[in-house]
Amino acid sequence: MTSSRTAPLRVPAFRWFFLGQLVNSAGSSMSGIALAFAVLAISDSPAALGAVLAGWTVPMVAFMLLGGALADRMPRGLVLRGCNLVEAVAQTMTAVLVITGYAEIWHLVVLQLVSGTASAVSYPAEHGMVPVLLPRELRQAGYLLMSQSRSATTIGGPAVAGLLVATAGPGYALAIDAATFFLAAGFLSLMRLPPGERPDRQDSVLGDLRAGWSFARDLGWVIPASSCALVFNALFAGAVGVLGPTIAEDTIGSEGWGLAQSAQAVGVFVTALSLSRVVIRRPMVVIMVAFAAMGLPMLVLGTSVDLLLLSLAFAGTGAALSLLDLAWNMTVQEKVPEEMLSRIQSIDGFFSFVGMPVGQLLVGPLALALGTRSVELGCAALCVLVAAVALSRPVIAGVRLDAPAAAASS
């Protein structure tokens, strides 16, 4: 069993990619909490925090589709290395400003704009890599290995970040994140990719974009499912990403918030361990149920903020997200050809991220008008409602995986 789970690591190119993603996820698991409390130290305002977080998500929306076309057009390894270096520089500047006490809200917004632009270009390339690097029989094991490694690093990351915030300050956690981007770029420079065929390559990037949209419409399920993700991500980004730290600051503190979020990674890790031989035949049903489970932390935040209950809620969300990740990736790798992978992932990413700045920017005014607890409970109810409506549509509920990939052999 152990050998089958780690079989993808025998492929050299995947191994370097895996190491790059491993160190990236370790740093990113700390940066979210560090950035949130760095902002709150400057301005104790949900609106200010929402503006900084939106500084990252707005370019993710604006440039995601372009990033998908570039990743299907250019060498994916080059795209990933370059974007990691850009993010390393931006995060280094953020850490220096926060540590020295010179950081202002507009500084953080601008640097998040730079980081978000680089992420928008790298995201489609990164999420289209496993089918490029691994043969079909190793892909499910590869996806699960990536999921397990990300969750393993994020189990301790938020807790360490919360401790650093409470002791040394948030700038030091941001500095660690900056170092991981430099290290990831080094690992990715050792990755050698097979040459990809581009039989549908157009004369321009815009032509490639149009071809990707046309293919997504022909598939039928991509845009409706991604539209649902838009709503869920808006709710989660606002209710958990913005209101969560502000509620935690007055209840369980930064350390408690970090521990609770670490429980989500535990849920991902434990669930991924049991999925190596699972065959998913109705992936969109799995995905929508998992999206509904994202409302669990909102329910706790809207009622009684107890550390144990909140940790259990995040663990449940993590378990659901592990299933969601596998269901989506197996659907894409089965139904999308290699030359379209990054564009389809960018379309999904575009819809997924477009709701985030909306949620981040609107949740502050809504909380002032209706109260933070009422907004949390309303968002939790909407998660369940949207999932139920989505599952009533045959174009979503009817998607089936008729030829699932075999489990990896030892």
N, C-alpha and C positions, 0 to 999 in steps of 0.2 A: 504493500500500500504506500509506504513512504517513497519507494523508488518511482512509482507511477506519478506521484504528486510533484516530484522534483525533476521528472524527465525533461521538461522544457529547458532546464538549465544546462543540459548537455549541448544545446545549440549555442555556439559562441555569440552570435549577434544578439540573440534574445537575452543571453546572460548579461552583456554590457548594458542593454536597454533596461533590464530588470534592476540592475544596481543603480543606474541613474534615477529611475523612478523611486527606488527605495529611499535614497537620501533626500530626494525632493519631498516625498511625503512626510519624512521625519521633520524637515524644517517647516513645511506648511502646516503641520499639525500644531505647531507652536505659534505661528505668526498671526492666525486669526484672533486668538484671545489676546495676544500681546498688543496688536493694533487697536482692538476695541478699547482696552483699558488705557492705552496711550492717548487715545482721543478723549476719553472720559476724564483723564487727568488735566487736559487742556480746557475742555468745555463739558461740563456735566449736563449734556443735552442729547437726547435721542436723535434730534434733527441733525446735529453736527456729526454724530456717528453714522447716521444714514447717508449723509453727503460724502463722507470719506469712503464708505463701502461702495457707494454708487460710482465713485471715481474709478473703481476697478471694473464694475460690471457694465458700465455704459460702453467703454471700448470693446468689451467682450461681445456686446450686441452689435456694435457698429462694424466690427471687422471680422466677426466669426465666419461669415460666408466667404469673404475674400480669403481668409486663412485656409478654408477647405479647398478652394480652387488652387491656391498656391501649393498646398501640400500634395495634391494629386498631380501637380505640374512639375514641381521642383524635387530634388533629392530630399526625402523626409529627414534623413540624418542631419543635413545641413540646416534645415529649418529648426529642428529641435535644439541643436547646439547654439545657434545664434540667439534664439529666444531665451535660453537659459542664461546666457551672458548678459543680455539686456536686463533681465529680471534681477540678476545678481547685483548689477550696478545700482539699480533703482532701490533695492532693499538695503544696500549698504548705506546709501545716502539717507534713507529713512531712519535707520538705526543710529547713525551719527547725530542727526538732528534731534532725535528723541533723547539720546543719552546726554548730549550737551545742554539740553533744555531750550534749544532754539526753535524747536518745532512749533509751527502754527498750523491751524486747520487747513489753510490753503496750500501749504507745503505738502501735507499728506495727501490732499486731493490730487495735486499735480503728479506726484510720484506714483500714486495708485493708477492714474491715467496711463502712465508709461508702462507700468507692470501689466495692467489689464490689456493693453494693446499687444504686448508680446505674448501674453497667455492666449489671446484670441487667435493668433497665428499658429501657436504650438498645439493647442487643444485638438484640432482635427487630425493633425499629423500623429500625435501621441495615441489617440484613440483608434487610429487605423493601423497600428503597428503589428498587433499579434497575428492577424491573418497573413501579413507579409513575411513575418519572421519564422512562423511555425507551420509545419504540415498540418493538415486537417485533423489527424488523429490526436495531436497534442494540444489543440487550441483550447478545449474546455479546461484541461489541466493548467494551461498558461493563464487563462483568465482568472481561475481560482487562485493560482499562485500570486498573481498581481494583487488580487483583492485581499488575500491573507497578509501579504507583506505590508500593504498600505494600512490595514487595520492594526497590525502588530505595532507599527511605528506610532500610530495615533492613540494607542492605548495609554502610553505614558506621556506622549507629547503635550496634550492639554494640561495634564496635572503638573508637569514640569514647568510649563509656561505660567500656570497660575501661581506656582511657588516663586518663580523668578520675578513675576510682576509684584508680588507681595514683599519681596526682599530686595533684590538688586534693582528692579525696575523693568518695564516692558522693552526698553531699547536693547537689552542684552539678548532677549529671546529673538528679536528681529535681526540682530547681528548673526545669530546662529543660522537663521533661515537664509540670510545672504550667503553665508559660507557654503550651504548645501547646494545652492544654484551653481556656484563655481565648480564644486566637486562633481555634480551631475554632468556639467558640460565636458569635464575631463573623461568621464566614463563613456559618454556618447561619442566622443572623438575616436574611441577604439572600436566602435560598432561598424561592421561592414555589411551593407545591405545588398541583397540581390537586385539586379537591374529590373525595374518594373516596366511592363509593357503599357503603352498609352494609346490604344487603337482609336479612341474617340477624342484625342487631343485636338482642341480647337485652335484657331489662329490667335486667340487672345484669352486672357484670364476671364474676361466677361463672357466670352463664348463658352468657356468651361463651366462658369457659374450657371448659365442658362441650361446647359446640358444636364447639370446636376439636378436642377429644379425639375426639369422635364422627367428625369428618371424617378425622382421622389414621387411625383404625381402619379406616374404609371404604377408604382408599387402600391399606392392607395393608403397604406396604414401609417406611413412615416409622418405626414403632416398632422393628421388627427391626433395621433399619440403624442407628438411633440407639443401640440397646442395644449393638451392636458398638463404636460410637464411645465409649461409656462405658468399655469395657474398655481400648481403645487409649489413651484420654486418661489413665486411671488409671496405666497403665504408663509413659507418657511423662512425666507430671507428676512421678512419683516417681523414676524412673530417671535422667531427664535434668534435670528442673527442680530436684530436691533433691540427689540424689547427684552430679550432674554438676559443679556448682560446688565441692563438697567434694573431689572427686577432682582437679579442675583446680587447686585451691588448692595441692595438694601436688605437682603435676606441671608444667603449662604456665602456671599463674598466671592472674590476671584478664585480662591482655592477650591471652594465648593463647586463653582461653575466649571472649572477645569476638570475636576473629578467626574462630574456628571457627564460632561461631553466625552470623557475617556470611555465611559460605559457604552457609548455608541460604537466605538471601535471594537470593544469586546464582543458586542453583538454581531458585528460583521465577521470578526475572526472566527468565533465559535461556529457560526452558521456555515461559513465557507468551508470549514473542515469536513462538514457532512455532505457537501454537494458534489463530490468528485464523481459519483456514479448516478447522480440524479438526472433523469431525462425530463426536460420541460417540453410539453407538446402544445400548450396554449399560453404562449409567453405574455401576451397583453393582459390576460386575466391576472397573472402573477404580478405584472408591473403595476396595474391599477390598485390591487389590494395593498401592495407595498406602499404606493403613494398615500393611500388612506392612513396607513400606520404612521406617517410623518406627523399626524396630528396628536400623537400621544404626548410628546413634551409640551405642546401647547395646552393640552388639557390640564396637566399638572401645574404649569405656570399660571394658568387662569384660576386655579382653585387654591390649593395649599402647597407652597413651595417647600417641600421636604426633600432633603438630599437623597435619601434612599429611594423615594418614589420617583423623583426626577431621573435618577440614575437608571432605574428599571425602565422608565419610559424611553430614555435614549437607547438602552440596550435593545428594546423591542424594535425601535426604528432602525437600528443598525442591522438586526437580523433581516428585516424586510428589505433594506437597501442592498444587502448581499444577494438576495434572490433577484431583486430588480436588475442589478448589474449583470448577473449571469444571463438572465432571460433576454435582456436587450442585446448583449454582445453575441449570444448564440443566434439570435434572429438576424442580426446584421451580417454576421460571417456566413450564414447559410444563404441569404437571399440577395446579397449585394456583391458584385464582382470587385476584385482588387482595385481596379482603376477608378472605381466610384466610392471607395470606402471613406476617404477623408471628406468628400463633399456631402455624403449622407450624414456622417457624424457631425459635420459643421451645421447642417440644417437642423438636426436635433439639438445641437448645442445652442444655436441661435434662438430657437424657441424656448429652450430651457433657461437661458440667461436673460432673455428680454424682459421677463417678469420680475427679475430680481431688483433692478433699480427702482421699478415701480413700487414694489413692496417696501423697499428700504426707505424711499422718500415719503411715502404716504402714511406709513405706520405711526410716525411721530405725531403728526397732526391729528390722526384718528385717535391715538391714545390720549391726547390732551382733551379731545372733545368727548370721548366715550368712556375713558378709563382703560388702563393697561389690561386689567383682568378681563374686562368685557371683550376687548379686541382679541385677546388670546383665545377665549372660548368660541368667539365667532369664527376665527380662522380654523380651529379644530373641526367645527361643524362643517365648514365649507370643504375641507379635505375629504370627508366622507361623502358629501353630496356630489362633488365633481366626479369622484371615482364611480359612484353608482350610476350617474348619467352616462359616463364613458362606456361602462360595461353593458349598457342597454343598446349600444350601437354595434351592429354586425361587423362593420368595417374594422372595428377594434377587437371585439370579442371573438371574431371568427378567424383571426390569424392563427395558423398552426405550423408547427415544425414537424414536417412529415418524415424528414431524414436527419435526425439529430446526429451530431458527431459522436463517434465512439469514444468511450473513455480511454485515456492514455494508457498504453501498456508499459510494463517495466522494461 
